[in-house]
């Protein structure tokens, strides 16, 4: 080979070596480079795992910045900022080892009917949902029959939303809004039996929705009597008792209907008729105040309703279902 041939061979070998080193350092050489370069760092050692900044297809590297370090949850921990619920988070990016989740307002916990869609809305003259902690007696019906509140506090329940807490010395008072046919309905939870005994009149018990007046007069009321719901009317004083107690610490729906013409009263527990009886008929003209949760009631109440007509069995079932 002549001198010119030797020079050409050396030049070609030098160029090839330079190109090979450039490709290697860029992380592109098959079998050694990943999808992203090493930016001047030393290439991975054969048999070792991928390092941040790159990796080799042969040893499992994916190249680029490690997605595990960005998510912060490779070991099952919470990321707190990835718009996902992971690790020990109780909601997306909050709770557990992340910052505390914001409290959900009680009126957003459970979807409920509106004044336009509520069962029997045309006859609803009192609807107490306890959604405003500053005005626990606010009436959500179109009658706007707001109640005065004394020491009633607001609570939150995951199945019933906003609840009113009665501690034995609290109560609501409102103007009497029904005197003839009616339906009274409320959700309640208690493990305290209330006042009275099974052989007493409703007004000896703790008031649930009650328009009792002193003396033998034309009054009425729904109460908790020795752990059992009871509805009664006066003149003569007569009380219908439910056949089972509800002071077991779980939620129960209690409803009472009264037909003014016939005097028939029905008690419903959890959407099902429990008892019925003919009581004195005619207008309930005595008294001006309905008390809710008075006479030492210790309970939580939710969704208290007063209707100026008798709801049907099907409507009671719908109220029980939250409609």
Kinemage of the C-alpha trace (Angstrom):
@kinemage 1
@onewidth
@group {chain A} dominant
@subgroup {mainchain}
@vectorlist {calphas} color= white
{ca unk a 1} P 0.000 0.000 0.000
{ca unk a 2} L 1.342 3.436 -0.843
{ca unk a 3} L 1.645 6.361 1.560
{ca unk a 4} L -1.577 7.923 0.283
{ca unk a 5} L -3.442 4.638 0.864
{ca unk a 6} L -2.116 4.332 4.416
{ca unk a 7} L -3.217 7.921 5.200
{ca unk a 8} L -6.731 7.216 3.857
{ca unk a 9} L -7.034 4.044 5.966
{ca unk a 10} L -5.922 5.839 9.148
{ca unk a 11} L -8.356 8.720 8.483
{ca unk a 12} L -11.269 6.319 7.974
{ca unk a 13} L -10.490 4.395 11.164
{ca unk a 14} L -10.282 7.648 13.153
{ca unk a 15} L -13.654 8.869 11.813
{ca unk a 16} L -15.288 5.508 12.584
{ca unk a 17} L -13.948 5.551 16.133
{ca unk a 18} L -15.129 9.114 16.722
{ca unk a 19} L -18.609 8.320 15.405
{ca unk a 20} L -18.845 5.192 17.547
{ca unk a 21} L -17.898 7.113 20.711
{ca unk a 22} L -20.417 9.865 19.936
{ca unk a 23} L -23.218 7.343 19.456
{ca unk a 24} L -22.223 5.503 22.640
{ca unk a 25} L -22.248 8.666 24.720
{ca unk a 26} L -25.584 9.703 23.274
{ca unk a 27} L -27.081 6.464 24.503
{ca unk a 28} L -28.002 5.288 20.996
{ca unk a 29} L -25.714 2.334 20.398
{ca unk a 30} L -27.814 -0.851 20.136
{ca unk a 31} L -27.430 -3.037 23.168
{ca unk a 32} L -25.994 -0.235 25.324
{ca unk a 33} L -27.995 2.963 24.878
{ca unk a 34} L -31.527 3.716 26.097
{ca unk a 35} L -34.108 5.894 24.498
{ca unk a 36} L -32.559 8.969 26.092
{ca unk a 37} L -28.890 10.014 26.362
{ca unk a 38} L -26.588 10.117 29.341
{ca unk a 39} L -25.696 13.756 28.829
{ca unk a 40} L -22.001 13.091 29.305
{ca unk a 41} L -22.389 10.606 32.167
{ca unk a 42} L -20.735 7.254 32.009
{ca unk a 43} L -22.737 4.521 30.254
{ca unk a 44} L -24.331 1.838 32.445
{ca unk a 45} L -22.316 -1.170 33.427
{ca unk a 46} L -23.567 -4.382 31.906
{ca unk a 47} L -25.785 -6.300 34.263
{ca unk a 48} L -26.703 -3.255 36.417
{ca unk a 49} L -30.118 -1.629 36.574
{ca unk a 50} L -31.048 1.595 34.808
{ca unk a 51} L -29.921 4.863 36.350
{ca unk a 52} L -31.724 8.170 36.320
{ca unk a 53} L -31.142 9.782 32.963
{ca unk a 54} L -31.188 6.655 30.854
{ca unk a 55} L -30.966 2.896 30.648
{ca unk a 56} L -30.465 0.033 28.284
{ca unk a 57} L -33.258 -1.990 26.727
{ca unk a 58} L -31.270 -5.102 27.573
{ca unk a 59} L -31.287 -4.419 31.314
{ca unk a 60} L -34.771 -2.929 31.696
{ca unk a 61} L -33.941 0.763 31.509
{ca unk a 62} L -36.489 3.027 29.896
{ca unk a 63} L -34.325 6.085 29.598
{ca unk a 64} L -35.153 9.640 30.642
{ca unk a 65} L -36.066 10.856 34.146
{ca unk a 66} L -37.403 8.136 36.430
{ca unk a 67} L -41.249 8.264 36.507
{ca unk a 68} L -41.139 6.687 39.957
{ca unk a 69} L -39.351 9.652 41.486
{ca unk a 70} L -41.825 12.072 39.879
{ca unk a 71} L -44.957 10.253 41.136
{ca unk a 72} L -43.453 9.709 44.558
{ca unk a 73} L -45.495 6.534 44.963
{ca unk a 74} L -43.261 3.716 43.759
{ca unk a 75} L -43.514 1.996 47.117
{ca unk a 76} L -47.283 2.421 47.403
{ca unk a 77} L -47.016 5.749 49.207
{ca unk a 78} L -49.234 8.789 48.605
{ca unk a 79} L -48.092 11.294 45.962
{ca unk a 80} L -50.362 14.135 47.239
{ca unk a 81} L -50.112 16.105 43.982
{ca unk a 82} L -50.774 13.733 41.105
{ca unk a 83} L -54.582 14.110 40.830
{ca unk a 84} L -54.920 10.431 41.749
{ca unk a 85} L -56.037 8.642 44.915
{ca unk a 86} L -53.154 6.420 45.986
{ca unk a 87} L -51.210 5.265 49.012
{ca unk a 88} L -53.074 5.978 52.245
{ca unk a 89} L -55.000 8.955 50.843
{ca unk a 90} L -58.676 9.031 51.867
{ca unk a 91} L -59.594 11.166 48.839
{ca unk a 92} L -57.688 12.500 45.829
{ca unk a 93} L -54.407 14.041 47.038
{ca unk a 94} L -55.553 14.447 50.647
{ca unk a 95} L -55.908 12.532 53.875
{ca unk a 96} L -53.566 9.971 55.372
{ca unk a 97} L -49.979 11.187 55.064
{ca unk a 98} L -51.110 14.039 52.767
{ca unk a 99} L -52.717 17.281 54.000
{ca unk a 100} L -56.139 16.837 55.605
{ca unk a 101} L -59.109 16.762 53.242
{ca unk a 102} L -61.474 19.749 53.424
{ca unk a 103} L -64.726 19.037 55.253
{ca unk a 104} L -67.730 18.424 53.006
{ca unk a 105} L -70.722 20.571 54.031
{ca unk a 106} L -73.477 18.378 55.460
{ca unk a 107} L -75.987 19.618 52.887
{ca unk a 108} L -73.779 18.176 50.125
{ca unk a 109} L -73.366 14.706 51.621
{ca unk a 110} L -76.717 13.278 50.569
{ca unk a 111} L -78.761 14.365 47.528
{ca unk a 112} L -82.295 15.254 48.469
{ca unk a 113} L -85.513 16.567 46.909
{ca unk a 114} L -86.239 20.217 46.246
{ca unk a 115} L -89.445 22.069 47.173
{ca unk a 116} L -90.595 21.357 43.605
{ca unk a 117} L -89.963 17.602 43.730
{ca unk a 118} L -90.544 16.645 47.378
{ca unk a 119} L -93.382 14.187 48.070
{ca unk a 120} L -96.650 16.012 48.777
{ca unk a 121} L -95.057 19.396 48.302
{ca unk a 122} L -98.433 21.085 47.841
{ca unk a 123} L -99.437 20.088 51.387
{ca unk a 124} L -96.047 20.520 53.066
{ca unk a 125} L -96.375 23.280 55.679
{ca unk a 126} L -93.184 22.617 57.616
{ca unk a 127} L -89.919 21.084 56.408
{ca unk a 128} L -86.937 21.243 58.724
{ca unk a 129} L -83.692 20.007 57.149
{ca unk a 130} L -81.315 21.687 59.640
{ca unk a 131} L -78.971 22.859 56.872
{ca unk a 132} L -78.134 26.269 58.353
{ca unk a 133} L -76.200 26.035 61.609
{ca unk a 134} L -77.029 29.680 62.299
{ca unk a 135} L -80.769 29.098 61.879
{ca unk a 136} L -81.584 25.527 62.821
{ca unk a 137} L -85.311 26.194 62.662
{ca unk a 138} L -85.338 27.390 59.035
{ca unk a 139} L -88.347 26.041 57.115
{ca unk a 140} L -87.574 24.745 53.612
{ca unk a 141} L -91.250 24.483 52.639
{ca unk a 142} L -93.100 27.232 50.813
{ca unk a 143} L -94.967 28.005 54.042
{ca unk a 144} L -91.824 29.602 55.517
{ca unk a 145} L -92.933 28.640 59.029
{ca unk a 146} L -89.555 29.143 60.659
{ca unk a 147} L -88.981 27.858 64.164
{ca unk a 148} L -87.170 29.476 67.040
{ca unk a 149} L -84.186 27.463 68.252
{ca unk a 150} L -82.827 27.020 71.747
{ca unk a 151} L -79.483 25.230 72.170
{ca unk a 152} L -80.030 22.990 69.139
{ca unk a 153} L -76.734 22.228 67.422
{ca unk a 154} L -75.946 20.961 63.957
{ca unk a 155} L -74.366 17.626 63.234
{ca unk a 156} L -73.323 15.778 60.086
{ca unk a 157} L -74.147 12.217 59.112
{ca unk a 158} L -72.922 10.389 56.004
{ca unk a 159} L -76.354 8.832 55.358
{ca unk a 160} L -78.632 11.698 56.409
{ca unk a 161} L -76.590 14.808 55.759
{ca unk a 162} L -77.436 17.622 58.173
{ca unk a 163} L -78.917 16.622 61.519
{ca unk a 164} L -80.154 18.473 64.586
{ca unk a 165} L -78.737 17.409 67.921
{ca unk a 166} L -81.006 17.598 70.975
{ca unk a 167} L -79.220 17.129 74.305
{ca unk a 168} L -82.163 16.972 76.687
{ca unk a 169} L -82.296 20.722 77.203
{ca unk a 170} L -82.661 21.940 73.618
{ca unk a 171} L -85.688 22.468 71.400
{ca unk a 172} L -87.391 24.171 68.479
{ca unk a 173} L -90.709 26.012 68.699
{ca unk a 174} L -92.930 27.078 65.800
{ca unk a 175} L -96.479 28.243 65.224
{ca unk a 176} L -99.080 25.470 64.912
{ca unk a 177} L -99.537 24.905 61.187
{ca unk a 178} L -101.987 21.939 61.190
{ca unk a 179} L -105.183 21.393 63.127
{ca unk a 180} L -107.201 18.878 61.125
{ca unk a 181} L -105.913 16.063 58.888
{ca unk a 182} L -102.145 15.794 59.055
{ca unk a 183} L -98.962 13.771 58.611
{ca unk a 184} L -95.908 14.165 60.824
{ca unk a 185} L -92.670 12.509 59.715
{ca unk a 186} L -89.058 12.543 60.881
{ca unk a 187} L -85.832 10.546 60.908
{ca unk a 188} L -84.419 10.019 64.389
{ca unk a 189} L -81.593 8.215 66.142
{ca unk a 190} L -81.328 7.721 69.890
{ca unk a 191} L -80.231 5.266 72.523
{ca unk a 192} L -82.129 7.094 75.290
{ca unk a 193} L -85.754 5.973 75.842
{ca unk a 194} L -87.078 9.372 76.760
{ca unk a 195} L -89.577 10.146 79.470
{ca unk a 196} L -92.645 8.242 80.591
{ca unk a 197} L -93.685 4.603 80.575
{ca unk a 198} L -95.690 2.380 78.236
{ca unk a 199} L -98.998 2.974 80.023
{ca unk a 200} L -98.799 6.794 79.862
{ca unk a 201} L -100.117 9.413 77.429
{ca unk a 202} L -97.966 10.866 74.669
{ca unk a 203} L -97.450 14.123 76.581
{ca unk a 204} L -95.673 12.204 79.352
{ca unk a 205} L -92.935 11.324 76.867
{ca unk a 206} L -90.220 13.413 75.224
{ca unk a 207} L -91.510 15.644 72.452
{ca unk a 208} L -90.687 14.802 68.837
{ca unk a 209} L -93.264 16.969 66.981
{ca unk a 210} L -95.793 17.975 69.600
{ca unk a 211} L -98.550 20.572 70.111
{ca unk a 212} L -99.502 19.525 73.632
{ca unk a 213} L -101.339 22.104 75.714
{ca unk a 214} L -102.138 21.983 79.406
{ca unk a 215} L -105.468 20.525 80.493
{ca unk a 216} L -107.911 18.253 78.707
{ca unk a 217} L -108.157 20.129 75.433
{ca unk a 218} L -108.168 19.504 71.689
{ca unk a 219} L -104.421 19.103 71.196
{ca unk a 220} L -102.140 16.504 69.554
{ca unk a 221} L -98.562 15.343 69.385
{ca unk a 222} L -95.914 12.799 68.406
{ca unk a 223} L -93.509 11.802 71.176
{ca unk a 224} L -90.951 9.222 72.273
{ca unk a 225} L -92.484 7.372 75.217
{ca unk a 226} L -90.283 4.846 77.022
{ca unk a 227} L -88.338 4.190 73.822
{ca unk a 228} L -91.399 3.802 71.564
{ca unk a 229} L -93.016 6.376 69.285
{ca unk a 230} L -96.510 7.417 70.350
{ca unk a 231} L -99.109 9.739 68.809
{ca unk a 232} L -101.986 11.127 70.784
{ca unk a 233} L -104.848 13.615 70.792
{ca unk a 234} L -106.694 15.244 73.639
{ca unk a 235} L -110.288 15.522 74.850
{ca unk a 236} L -110.425 12.765 75.781
{ca unk a 237} L -106.683 12.103 76.004
{ca unk a 238} L -105.966 9.025 73.901
{ca unk a 239} L -102.626 7.677 72.689
{ca unk a 240} L -101.594 5.173 70.023
{ca unk a 241} L -98.308 3.425 70.865
{ca unk a 242} L -95.951 1.771 68.403
{ca unk a 243} L -95.418 -1.932 68.996
{ca unk a 244} L -91.623 -1.843 69.126
{ca unk a 245} L -88.930 0.456 70.528
{ca unk a 246} L -86.516 2.498 68.458
{ca unk a 247} L -83.983 3.500 71.131
{ca unk a 248} L -81.309 1.175 69.734
{ca unk a 249} L -78.825 3.797 68.522
{ca unk a 250} L -79.582 3.421 64.802
{ca unk a 251} L -81.603 5.614 62.467
{ca unk a 252} L -85.354 5.036 62.198
{ca unk a 253} L -88.022 6.812 60.198
{ca unk a 254} L -91.148 7.620 62.197
{ca unk a 255} L -94.395 8.897 60.671
{ca unk a 256} L -97.914 9.434 61.965
{ca unk a 257} L -101.046 10.234 59.954
{ca unk a 258} L -104.367 11.514 61.315
{ca unk a 259} L -107.676 11.684 59.470
{ca unk a 260} L -109.693 14.551 60.926
{ca unk a 261} L -113.053 13.212 59.690
{ca unk a 262} L -112.764 9.635 60.952
{ca unk a 263} L -110.225 10.115 63.728
{ca unk a 264} L -108.086 7.257 62.383
{ca unk a 265} L -104.418 7.488 63.324
{ca unk a 266} L -101.662 5.332 61.816
{ca unk a 267} L -98.084 4.953 62.972
{ca unk a 268} L -95.341 3.970 60.508
{ca unk a 269} L -91.844 2.759 61.379
{ca unk a 270} L -89.213 2.696 58.648
{ca unk a 271} L -91.784 3.128 55.886
{ca unk a 272} L -94.110 0.341 57.040
{ca unk a 273} L -97.381 0.669 58.958
{ca unk a 274} L -96.881 -0.470 62.535
{ca unk a 275} L -100.130 0.397 64.347
{ca unk a 276} L -103.491 2.101 63.841
{ca unk a 277} L -106.437 3.157 65.995
{ca unk a 278} L -109.510 5.393 65.978
{ca unk a 279} L -108.851 8.406 68.207
{ca unk a 280} L -111.051 11.445 68.904
{ca unk a 281} L -111.896 13.234 65.673
{ca unk a 282} L -112.454 16.872 64.872
{ca unk a 283} L -110.307 19.974 64.762
{ca unk a 284} L -107.368 20.326 67.127
{ca unk a 285} L -108.068 23.890 68.159
{ca unk a 286} L -106.011 24.173 71.343
{ca unk a 287} L -102.560 25.621 71.623
{ca unk a 288} L -100.432 27.842 69.436
{ca unk a 289} L -97.002 26.201 69.567
{ca unk a 290} L -95.490 23.020 68.140
{ca unk a 291} L -92.366 21.870 69.934
{ca unk a 292} L -89.703 19.759 68.233
{ca unk a 293} L -87.257 17.936 70.475
{ca unk a 294} L -88.515 19.466 73.697
{ca unk a 295} L -89.323 17.785 77.031
{ca unk a 296} L -85.836 16.374 77.478
{ca unk a 297} L -85.452 14.574 74.171
{ca unk a 298} L -81.938 13.204 73.711
{ca unk a 299} L -81.672 12.338 70.033
{ca unk a 300} L -80.570 13.350 66.568
{ca unk a 301} L -83.323 14.359 64.161
{ca unk a 302} L -83.220 14.767 60.401
{ca unk a 303} L -85.697 15.743 57.680
{ca unk a 304} L -88.663 16.654 59.897
{ca unk a 305} L -91.870 17.243 57.910
{ca unk a 306} L -95.377 18.495 58.690
{ca unk a 307} L -98.139 17.967 56.094
{ca unk a 308} L -101.673 19.323 56.231
{ca unk a 309} L -103.170 16.134 54.801
{ca unk a 310} L -102.946 12.372 55.207
{ca unk a 311} L -100.180 10.904 53.062
{ca unk a 312} L -100.947 7.558 51.456
{ca unk a 313} L -99.072 4.376 52.322
{ca unk a 314} L -97.161 4.718 49.039
{ca unk a 315} L -96.256 8.325 49.816
{ca unk a 316} L -94.990 7.387 53.275
{ca unk a 317} L -92.773 4.760 51.623
{ca unk a 318} L -91.469 7.441 49.238
{ca unk a 319} L -90.685 9.818 52.126
{ca unk a 320} L -88.836 6.958 53.815
{ca unk a 321} L -86.879 6.497 50.567
{ca unk a 322} L -85.780 10.144 50.697
{ca unk a 323} L -88.135 11.604 48.116
